[in-house]
Amino acid sequence: MQKYSIYSEYKVDVNNVLVKKKLDESKKTYLRFKKDYIKKLNLKNPKSITLVYNEAKRRKIFDKAQEIRELVFGKDMHFYGVCYIWDACVNYCQYCPGSVPNRQKALKEGRAYPLRELTVAQTVLDTKAVMKDGHKHICYLTGSAPGRERLPDKLVPYLIEIDKLGLKEIILNTEPPTLEGLKKLRLAVKHTSLQFRVFQETYNKKTYKKMHPRGPKADYNFRIQSQARAIEAGFDNVGLGALFGLHQYPIEEIEGLRRHANSLKKKYNFKPSRVCLPSANELANIGVTIPFFLKRGKYSQGRSKLLKAEDYEKFDELIYALARLAMPTLSIVSSERDGPAMLQILDKYATCTTLNVHPGVGDNAKIFPGDEE
């Protein structure tokens, strides 16, 4: 089996003396900016976004971030597909429409919330539909049900069949199991590179506790140690992520990601392959409130020009640029949560993105009755 490696995407030798000098300067540029603005970029004060954004332009943060991206990765973009296996969840995340209390609230208010789950055979069909787009790297998502102890046994039959399909990489984005559970998942995949990806959501412990009051996900330390357990279980790659809009100081989240990645490198000599930076969204007709929600501006969806950059667009570009400077050799992921015009901006700093995502269980292969043609 040929393992996928982030090093395969580099256009330069990152151990070259001159390249290392530029990488060090990138990190120092971030650290200087972080020191000055970690508390000044405050989502309780939306006006701070424009102030900090303008200062970043003055300091050429965006230019430097694009330069280091192109030095290490060139202008290449890499893509992955997404397959949702089931959406039942036992967590109590305050910001997620699929969590136990928010799903119950929706049902009480008369809003339909059908839970779906693919069989193993249906998952194979859904995967093949994603592969028709040319994808060889596919991210598989599940709800947190039936919990960290039982989830691995439930997931193993799926992985055994997915492993036969000729993918280059299986990316698991699931409830983090125990070490023994992760070992079971690792043993199920024999022919495909295997990544375990989990978002910490927020690295601030106080905010984390408020956002995750109950359920398996309430254990901050268990979650933040997920990538370390996956490495110990023999996974080929791990991924990190933070969800922006939960905590008022977003640069703290970038710093959390940077330190998390550095701790894995120091302890295991293991570099995370992907870092995800999504912003929390409020969906129409679903009564969930994001603590620090930034409304999207006006997009030119079918063309290349962004018509109007409001708070969200400035914030998003700033986060991606700072993350690129902070973690210059890691692949940063953008996603179709943002429109084509915004992605053209973010992909100056990101190096990987989703393509043709159908965000629902079975939606790639239109498995469930009532799916649109």
Backbone hydrogen bonds in HBPLUS format (Angstrom, degrees):
<---DONOR---> <-ACCEPTOR-->    atom                        ^
c    i                          cat <-CA-CA->   ^        H-A-AA   ^      H-
h    n   atom  resd res      DA  || num        DHA   H-A  angle D-A-AA Bond
n    s   type  num  typ     dist DA aas  dist angle  dist       angle   num
A0008-SER N   A0005-SER O   3.02 MM   3  5.58 152.3  2.10 113.0 120.4     1
A0009-GLU N   A0006-ILE O   3.02 MM   3  5.63 162.9  2.05 117.3 122.8     2
A0010-TYR N   A0007-TYR O   3.22 MM   3  5.45 160.8  2.26 107.4 113.2     3
A0011-LYS N   A0072-VAL O   2.65 MM  61  5.49 160.2  1.69 154.0 157.5     4
A0016-ASN N   A0013-ASP O   3.00 MM   3  5.44 166.5  2.02 116.1 120.3     5
A0020-LYS N   A0016-ASN O   2.78 MM   4  5.96 166.2  1.80 164.1 168.2     6
A0021-LYS N   A0017-VAL O   3.08 MM   4  6.28 145.4  2.21 140.5 149.4     7
A0022-LYS N   A0018-LEU O   3.26 MM   4  6.59 149.5  2.36 140.0 146.8     8
A0022-LYS N   A0019-VAL O   3.02 MM   3  5.16 118.1  2.41  98.7 113.6     9
A0023-LEU N   A0019-VAL O   2.88 MM   4  6.23 153.3  1.96 152.4 161.0    10
A0024-ASP N   A0020-LYS O   2.87 MM   4  6.04 157.0  1.92 147.0 152.8    11
A0025-GLU N   A0021-LYS O   3.06 MM   4  6.26 151.0  2.14 139.5 147.2    12
A0026-SER N   A0022-LYS O   2.97 MM   4  6.19 148.7  2.07 142.0 150.3    13
A0027-LYS N   A0023-LEU O   3.11 MM   4  6.44 161.1  2.14 150.0 153.5    14
A0028-LYS N   A0024-ASP O   2.96 MM   4  6.20 155.3  2.02 146.4 153.7    15
A0029-THR N   A0025-GLU O   2.89 MM   4  6.06 151.2  1.97 145.7 153.0    16
A0030-TYR N   A0026-SER O   3.13 MM   4  6.47 158.3  2.18 148.9 154.0    17
A0031-LEU N   A0027-LYS O   2.92 MM   4  6.19 164.1  1.95 150.3 154.8    18
A0032-ARG N   A0028-LYS O   2.92 MM   4  6.09 155.4  1.98 149.1 154.7    19
A0033-PHE N   A0029-THR O   3.14 MM   4  6.33 161.5  2.17 145.3 150.3    20
A0034-LYS N   A0030-TYR O   2.73 MM   4  5.95 163.5  1.76 160.1 165.6    21
A0035-LYS N   A0031-LEU O   2.99 MM   4  6.06 160.2  2.03 142.2 147.0    22
A0036-ASP N   A0032-ARG O   3.30 MM   4  6.54 150.5  2.39 141.8 148.4    23
A0037-TYR N   A0033-PHE O   2.94 MM   4  6.04 145.4  2.06 152.0 162.2    24
A0038-ILE N   A0034-LYS O   2.91 MM   4  5.02 135.7  2.11 152.2 146.7    25
A0041-LEU N   A0037-TYR O   3.07 MM   4  5.90 155.5  2.13 150.4 148.6    26
A0045-ASN N   A0042-ASN O   2.85 MM   3  5.52 158.7  1.89 119.9 127.2    27
A0043-LEU N   A0248-GLN O   2.82 MM 205  4.81 168.9  1.83 145.2 146.1    28
A0048-SER N   A0045-ASN O   2.80 MM   3  5.66 159.9  1.84 130.1 136.0    29
A0049-ILE N   A0046-PRO O   3.03 MM   3  5.60 152.2  2.11 113.1 120.5    30
A0051-LEU N   A0047-LYS O   3.37 MM   4  6.65 166.2  2.39 148.8 152.7    31
A0052-VAL N   A0048-SER O   2.90 MM   4  5.97 167.8  1.91 151.5 154.3    32
A0053-TYR N   A0049-ILE O   2.82 MM   4  5.86 155.7  1.88 147.7 155.9    33
A0054-ASN N   A0050-THR O   2.91 MM   4  5.97 161.1  1.94 147.5 151.9    34
A0055-GLU N   A0051-LEU O   3.14 MM   4  6.36 149.2  2.24 137.8 146.3    35
A0056-ALA N   A0052-VAL O   2.86 MM   4  6.11 147.7  1.97 145.2 154.4    36
A0057-LYS N   A0053-TYR O   2.97 MM   4  6.35 149.8  2.07 146.6 154.7    37
A0058-ARG N   A0054-ASN O   2.98 MM   4  6.26 154.4  2.05 143.0 150.0    38
A0059-ARG N   A0055-GLU O   2.96 MM   4  6.22 147.0  2.07 144.3 152.7    39
A0061-ILE N   A0056-ALA O   2.89 MM   5  5.14 165.2  1.91 157.6 155.6    40
A0060-LYS N   A0057-LYS O   3.03 MM   3  4.90 157.0  2.08 101.4 107.8    41
A0064-LYS N   A0060-LYS O   2.98 MM   4  6.12 166.3  2.00 152.3 156.4    42
A0065-ALA N   A0061-ILE O   2.95 MM   4  6.04 152.4  2.02 144.2 152.0    43
A0066-GLN N   A0062-PHE O   3.05 MM   4  6.22 159.1  2.09 146.4 151.4    44
A0067-GLU N   A0063-ASP O   2.98 MM   4  6.18 154.8  2.04 146.4 153.9    45
A0068-ILE N   A0064-LYS O   3.04 MM   4  6.25 159.1  2.09 147.7 151.9    46
A0069-ARG N   A0065-ALA O   3.06 MM   4  6.19 153.4  2.13 143.3 151.0    47
A0070-GLU N   A0066-GLN O   3.01 MM   4  6.20 162.8  2.04 150.1 153.8    48
A0071-LEU N   A0067-GLU O   2.91 MM   4  6.08 143.3  2.05 141.7 152.5    49
A0072-VAL N   A0068-ILE O   3.13 MM   4  6.24 167.7  2.14 147.8 149.4    50
A0073-PHE N   A0069-ARG O   2.80 MM   4  5.72 163.9  1.83 155.3 160.1    51
A0074-GLY N   A0070-GLU O   2.94 MM   4  4.01 132.5  2.17 106.8 113.5    52
A0078-HIS N   A0351-THR O   2.93 MM 273  6.21 151.3  2.01 135.7 144.7    53
A0353-THR N   A0078-HIS O   2.86 MM 275  6.41 148.9  1.96 155.4 164.0    54
A0080-TYR N   A0353-THR O   3.20 MM 273  6.57 140.4  2.37 143.6 150.0    55
A0081-GLY N   A0137-HIS O   2.93 MM  56  6.40 157.4  1.98 156.5 158.5    56
A0139-CYS N   A0081-GLY O   2.80 MM  58  6.14 167.1  1.82 149.6 150.2    57
A0083-CYS N   A0139-CYS O   2.84 MM  56  6.16 159.1  1.89 166.4 166.7    58
A0141-LEU N   A0083-CYS O   3.00 MM  58  6.39 157.9  2.05 151.7 157.8    59
A0085-ILE N   A0141-LEU O   2.90 MM  56  6.11 168.9  1.91 173.5 175.3    60
A0118-LEU N   A0085-ILE O   2.83 MM  33  5.38 163.7  1.86 163.4 169.0    61
A0143-GLY N   A0086-TRP O   2.88 MM  57  5.91 122.1  2.22 116.9 131.8    62
A0087-ASP N   A0116-ARG O   3.29 MM  29  6.13 150.3  2.39 166.4 166.7    63
A0145-ALA N   A0088-ALA O   3.29 MM  57  5.60 163.6  2.31 126.5 125.3    64
A0100-VAL N   A0091-ASN O   2.88 MM   9  6.06 168.3  1.89 172.9 170.2    65
A0094-GLN N   A0211-MET O   2.94 MM 117  5.20 161.3  1.98 146.7 152.6    66
A0099-SER N   A0096-CYS O   3.30 MM   3  5.60 171.1  2.31 113.0 115.5    67
A0103-ARG N   A0099-SER O   2.86 MM   4  5.86 156.1  1.92 159.5 165.8    68
A0104-GLN N   A0100-VAL O   3.06 MM   4  6.20 161.9  2.09 151.0 156.1    69
A0105-LYS N   A0101-PRO O   2.93 MM   4  6.08 152.2  2.01 141.8 149.8    70
A0106-ALA N   A0102-ASN O   3.05 MM   4  6.19 157.0  2.11 139.4 145.0    71
A0107-LEU N   A0103-ARG O   3.06 MM   4  6.34 158.4  2.11 149.4 154.7    72
A0108-LYS N   A0104-GLN O   2.99 MM   4  6.21 157.5  2.04 149.6 155.4    73
A0109-GLU N   A0105-LYS O   3.06 MM   4  6.26 142.7  2.20 144.7 154.6    74
A0111-ARG N   A0106-ALA O   2.86 MM   5  5.18 156.5  1.92 160.7 152.7    75
A0110-GLY N   A0107-LEU O   3.04 MM   3  5.08 158.0  2.09 104.1 109.2    76
A0123-THR N   A0119-THR O   2.92 MM   4  6.14 150.1  2.01 146.5 154.7    77
A0124-VAL N   A0120-VAL O   3.07 MM   4  6.41 148.8  2.17 148.2 156.1    78
A0125-LEU N   A0121-ALA O   3.12 MM   4  6.50 154.9  2.19 145.0 151.4    79
A0126-ASP N   A0122-GLN O   2.85 MM   4  6.12 158.6  1.89 150.5 156.6    80
A0127-THR N   A0123-THR O   2.85 MM   4  5.99 153.7  1.92 145.0 152.4    81
A0128-LYS N   A0124-VAL O   2.95 MM   4  6.18 159.3  1.99 148.7 154.0    82
A0129-ALA N   A0125-LEU O   3.03 MM   4  6.30 145.4  2.15 143.1 152.5    83
A0130-VAL N   A0126-ASP O   3.13 MM   4  6.47 148.6  2.23 142.3 150.0    84
A0130-VAL N   A0127-THR O   3.05 MM   3  5.09 117.7  2.45  96.1 111.2    85
A0131-MET N   A0127-THR O   2.88 MM   4  6.20 153.9  1.95 151.0 159.2    86
A0132-LYS N   A0128-LYS O   3.13 MM   4  6.35 128.5  2.41 136.4 147.7    87
A0133-ASP N   A0130-VAL O   3.05 MM   3  5.70 155.8  2.11 115.1 121.9    88
A0134-GLY N   A0131-MET O   2.85 MM   3  5.13 157.3  1.90 111.3 117.1    89
A0168-LYS N   A0136-LYS O   2.78 MM  32  5.20 151.4  1.86 131.4 141.2    90
A0169-GLU N   A0136-LYS O   3.18 MM  33  6.58 156.9  2.23 151.4 148.2    91
A0138-ILE N   A0169-GLU O   3.18 MM  31  6.52 161.5  2.21 157.9 158.1    92
A0171-ILE N   A0138-ILE O   2.91 MM  33  5.97 165.1  1.93 153.6 150.9    93
A0140-TYR N   A0171-ILE O   2.71 MM  31  6.00 164.0  1.73 175.3 175.8    94
A0173-ASN N   A0140-TYR O   2.91 MM  33  5.95 168.4  1.92 167.7 163.8    95
A0147-GLY N   A0144-SER O   2.71 MM   3  5.55 139.7  1.87 139.0 144.4    96
A0151-LEU N   A0147-GLY O   2.88 MM   4  5.63 149.9  1.97 165.6 173.7    97
A0154-LYS N   A0150-ARG O   3.29 MM   4  6.56 155.4  2.36 152.0 159.2    98
A0154-LYS N   A0151-LEU O   3.05 MM   3  5.11 117.1  2.46  99.4 115.3    99
A0155-LEU N   A0151-LEU O   2.92 MM   4  6.09 148.8  2.02 156.0 165.6   100
A0156-VAL N   A0152-PRO O   2.96 MM   4  6.04 146.5  2.08 155.8 162.5   101
A0158-TYR N   A0155-LEU O   3.03 MM   3  5.44 124.0  2.36 111.7 125.7   102
A0159-LEU N   A0155-LEU O   3.14 MM   4  6.46 160.7  2.18 155.9 161.8   103
A0160-ILE N   A0156-VAL O   3.01 MM   4  6.25 158.0  2.06 161.7 167.4   104
A0162-ILE N   A0158-TYR O   2.94 MM   4  6.19 164.7  1.96 156.5 161.6   105
A0163-ASP N   A0159-LEU O   2.88 MM   4  5.84 153.3  1.95 148.3 154.5   106
A0164-LYS N   A0161-GLU O   3.10 MM   3  5.46 156.3  2.16 108.5 115.6   107
A0165-LEU N   A0162-ILE O   3.10 MM   3  5.56 170.3  2.10 121.3 123.5   108
A0193-SER N   A0168-LYS O   3.33 MM  25  6.05 142.3  2.48 129.1 130.1   109
A0170-ILE N   A0193-SER O   2.83 MM  23  6.24 158.7  1.88 165.1 169.4   110
A0195-GLN N   A0170-ILE O   2.85 MM  25  6.18 169.4  1.86 163.9 165.7   111
A0172-LEU N   A0195-GLN O   2.82 MM  23  6.11 173.9  1.83 159.5 159.3   112
A0197-ARG N   A0172-LEU O   2.81 MM  25  5.85 173.4  1.82 159.8 161.7   113
A0182-LEU N   A0178-THR O   2.92 MM   4  6.22 157.2  1.98 152.8 158.6   114
A0183-LYS N   A0179-LEU O   2.97 MM   4  6.23 148.8  2.07 148.0 156.7   115
A0184-LYS N   A0180-GLU O   3.17 MM   4  6.48 148.2  2.28 142.3 149.7   116
A0185-LEU N   A0181-GLY O   3.16 MM   4  6.55 154.0  2.23 146.1 152.7   117
A0186-ARG N   A0182-LEU O   2.91 MM   4  6.15 157.1  1.96 148.9 155.4   118
A0187-LEU N   A0183-LYS O   2.98 MM   4  6.17 158.6  2.03 149.4 154.1   119
A0188-ALA N   A0184-LYS O   3.20 MM   4  6.38 133.1  2.43 138.0 149.5   120
A0188-ALA N   A0185-LEU O   3.21 MM   3  5.22 134.4  2.43  95.3 107.6   121
A0189-VAL N   A0186-ARG O   3.26 MM   3  5.63 151.9  2.34 107.7 115.1   122
A0236-ASP N   A0194-LEU O   2.94 MM  42  5.34 129.1  2.21 144.5 159.3   123
A0237-ASN N   A0194-LEU O   3.17 MM  43  6.35 148.5  2.27 144.8 142.8   124
A0196-PHE N   A0237-ASN O   3.04 MM  41  6.49 151.2  2.13 140.4 141.7   125
A0239-GLY N   A0196-PHE O   2.99 MM  43  6.25 147.9  2.09 134.9 134.6   126
A0198-VAL N   A0239-GLY O   3.41 MM  41  6.40 162.3  2.44 137.2 134.1   127
A0200-GLN N   A0241-GLY O   2.92 MM  41  6.05 143.4  2.06 156.7 152.7   128
A0202-THR N   A0200-GLN O   2.82 MM   2  5.49 137.3  2.00 106.8  93.2   129
A0243-LEU N   A0201-GLU O   2.80 MM  42  4.59 166.0  1.82 120.8 125.5   130
A0208-TYR N   A0204-ASN O   2.81 MM   4  5.95 159.0  1.86 155.2 162.5   131
A0209-LYS N   A0205-LYS O   2.98 MM   4  6.13 159.8  2.02 145.8 149.7   132
A0210-LYS N   A0206-LYS O   3.19 MM   4  6.43 157.1  2.25 144.5 150.5   133
A0211-MET N   A0207-THR O   2.92 MM   4  6.14 155.3  1.98 153.9 160.6   134
A0212-HIS N   A0208-TYR O   2.93 MM   4  6.00 134.0  2.14 146.1 158.1   135
A0218-ALA N   A0215-GLY O   3.02 MM   3  5.58 164.9  2.04 119.6 124.5   136
A0219-ASP N   A0216-PRO O   3.47 MM   3  6.34 176.1  2.47 121.2 122.2   137
A0223-ARG N   A0219-ASP O   3.13 MM   4  6.37 157.1  2.19 152.0 158.3   138
A0224-ILE N   A0220-TYR O   2.95 MM   4  6.21 165.0  1.97 157.6 161.7   139
A0225-GLN N   A0221-ASN O   3.13 MM   4  6.17 135.2  2.34 141.6 151.3   140
A0226-SER N   A0223-ARG O   3.02 MM   3  5.24 163.5  2.04 114.1 116.9   141
A0229-ARG N   A0225-GLN O   3.04 MM   4  6.35 158.9  2.09 154.3 160.0   142
A0230-ALA N   A0226-SER O   2.95 MM   4  6.24 155.2  2.01 150.0 157.3   143
A0231-ILE N   A0227-GLN O   2.97 MM   4  6.24 155.6  2.03 149.8 155.7   144
A0232-GLU N   A0228-ALA O   3.01 MM   4  6.28 162.5  2.04 149.4 154.2   145
A0233-ALA N   A0229-ARG O   2.82 MM   4  6.05 135.2  2.02 142.0 155.2   146
A0235-PHE N   A0230-ALA O   3.00 MM   5  5.51 165.9  2.02 157.4 152.7   147
A0234-GLY N   A0231-ILE O   3.03 MM   3  5.22 157.3  2.08 105.6 112.8   148
A0273-SER N   A0238-VAL O   2.90 MM  35  6.01 151.1  1.99 164.8 174.3   149
A0240-LEU N   A0274-ARG O   2.97 MM  34  6.38 159.3  2.01 153.3 156.6   150
A0276-CYS N   A0240-LEU O   2.92 MM  36  6.27 157.0  1.97 136.4 143.1   151
A0242-ALA N   A0276-CYS O   3.24 MM  34  6.61 150.9  2.33 153.2 156.7   152
A0244-PHE N   A0278-PRO O   2.90 MM  34  6.26 163.5  1.92 155.8 154.3   153
A0280-ALA N   A0244-PHE O   2.80 MM  36  5.92 166.0  1.82 161.9 163.4   154
A0292-PHE N   A0245-GLY O   2.89 MM  47  4.61 143.1  2.03 155.1 152.2   155
A0252-GLU N   A0249-TYR O   3.05 MM   3  5.67 143.2  2.19 115.3 125.0   156
A0253-GLU N   A0250-PRO O   2.94 MM   3  5.21 133.5  2.16 101.8 114.3   157
A0254-ILE N   A0250-PRO O   3.33 MM   4  6.86 151.4  2.42 146.9 153.7   158
A0255-GLU N   A0251-ILE O   2.99 MM   4  6.23 159.4  2.03 147.8 153.6   159
A0256-GLY N   A0252-GLU O   2.88 MM   4  6.08 144.3  2.00 137.1 147.3   160
A0257-LEU N   A0253-GLU O   2.92 MM   4  6.23 157.7  1.97 150.9 155.7   161
A0258-ARG N   A0254-ILE O   2.90 MM   4  6.15 163.2  1.92 151.5 156.3   162
A0259-ARG N   A0255-GLU O   2.94 MM   4  6.10 166.8  1.96 149.8 153.1   163
A0260-HIS N   A0256-GLY O   2.93 MM   4  5.99 154.7  1.99 144.5 152.2   164
A0261-ALA N   A0257-LEU O   2.91 MM   4  6.12 168.7  1.92 155.2 157.6   165
A0262-ASN N   A0258-ARG O   2.93 MM   4  6.14 160.2  1.97 148.0 154.1   166
A0263-SER N   A0259-ARG O   2.88 MM   4  6.04 148.0  1.98 145.0 153.1   167
A0264-LEU N   A0260-HIS O   3.21 MM   4  6.55 151.9  2.30 149.0 155.3   168
A0265-LYS N   A0261-ALA O   3.07 MM   4  6.37 154.2  2.14 148.2 155.7   169
A0266-LYS N   A0262-ASN O   2.89 MM   4  6.05 156.6  1.94 147.6 153.9   170
A0267-LYS N   A0263-SER O   2.97 MM   4  6.05 164.4  2.00 145.7 149.8   171
A0268-TYR N   A0264-LEU O   2.91 MM   4  5.59 158.1  1.96 138.8 146.1   172
A0269-ASN N   A0265-LYS O   2.85 MM   4  4.26 130.2  2.10 115.9 123.9   173
A0275-VAL N   A0331-SER O   2.86 MM  56  6.23 140.3  2.02 157.3 165.8   174
A0333-VAL N   A0275-VAL O   2.85 MM  58  5.96 163.5  1.87 158.5 158.9   175
A0286-ILE N   A0283-LEU O   3.31 MM   3  5.66 155.6  2.37 131.5 128.4   176
A0288-VAL N   A0286-ILE O   2.84 MM   2  5.85 137.7  2.02 109.9  96.7   177
A0303-ARG N   A0300-SER O   3.25 MM   3  5.56 154.8  2.32 110.2 117.7   178
A0314-LYS N   A0310-GLU O   3.15 MM   4  6.38 168.6  2.17 165.6 168.8   179
A0315-PHE N   A0311-ASP O   2.88 MM   4  5.98 162.5  1.91 154.0 159.8   180
A0316-ASP N   A0312-TYR O   2.77 MM   4  5.93 166.6  1.79 157.1 160.6   181
A0317-GLU N   A0313-GLU O   3.12 MM   4  6.24 169.0  2.14 146.5 149.3   182
A0318-LEU N   A0314-LYS O   3.03 MM   4  6.14 158.4  2.08 145.7 152.2   183
A0319-ILE N   A0315-PHE O   2.94 MM   4  6.19 161.4  1.97 156.5 160.7   184
A0320-TYR N   A0316-ASP O   3.08 MM   4  6.30 168.0  2.10 154.0 156.7   185
A0321-ALA N   A0317-GLU O   2.98 MM   4  6.10 161.6  2.01 150.5 155.8   186
A0322-LEU N   A0318-LEU O   2.98 MM   4  6.12 165.4  2.00 151.9 155.8   187
A0323-ALA N   A0319-ILE O   2.93 MM   4  6.04 158.7  1.97 148.7 155.2   188
A0324-ARG N   A0320-TYR O   2.96 MM   4  6.12 150.4  2.05 142.6 150.5   189
A0325-LEU N   A0321-ALA O   3.10 MM   4  6.41 157.6  2.15 147.6 152.8   190
A0326-ALA N   A0322-LEU O   2.90 MM   4  6.08 155.5  1.96 148.1 155.6   191
A0327-MET N   A0323-ALA O   2.90 MM   4  5.94 150.0  1.99 146.9 153.7   192
A0330-LEU N   A0327-MET O   3.23 MM   3  5.67 170.8  2.24 119.4 122.0   193
A0351-THR N   A0332-ILE O   2.91 MM  19  5.65 158.4  1.96 149.4 153.5   194
A0352-CYS N   A0332-ILE O   3.28 MM  20  6.24 144.4  2.41 155.2 150.3   195
A0334-SER N   A0352-CYS O   2.84 MM  18  6.31 158.3  1.89 160.5 164.4   196
A0338-ASP N   A0335-SER O   3.16 MM   3  6.26 172.1  2.17 126.4 127.5   197
A0343-LEU N   A0339-GLY O   2.94 MM   4  6.16 156.5  1.99 156.5 164.3   198
A0344-GLN N   A0340-PRO O   3.12 MM   4  6.34 141.7  2.27 142.4 150.8   199
A0345-ILE N   A0342-MET O   2.99 MM   3  5.26 132.8  2.22 101.9 114.7   200
A0346-LEU N   A0342-MET O   2.93 MM   4  6.30 166.7  1.95 156.3 159.4   201
A0347-ASP N   A0343-LEU O   2.83 MM   4  5.69 154.1  1.89 145.7 151.6   202
A0348-LYS N   A0345-ILE O   3.15 MM   3  5.73 160.9  2.18 116.2 119.0   203
A0349-TYR N   A0346-LEU O   2.93 MM   3  5.73 163.7  1.96 121.6 127.0   204
A0350-ALA N   A0346-LEU O   2.92 MM   4  6.06 160.7  1.96 143.8 150.0   205
A0360-GLY N   A0358-HIS O   2.78 MM   2  5.88 136.6  1.97 114.0  99.8   206
A0363-ASP N   A0360-GLY O   3.17 MM   3  5.30 169.7  2.18 124.4 124.3   207
A0367-ILE N   A0362-GLY O   3.05 MM   5  5.18 167.2  2.07 143.2 146.4   208
A0371-ASP N   A0368-PHE O   3.21 MM   3  6.03 152.1  2.29 144.1 145.4   209
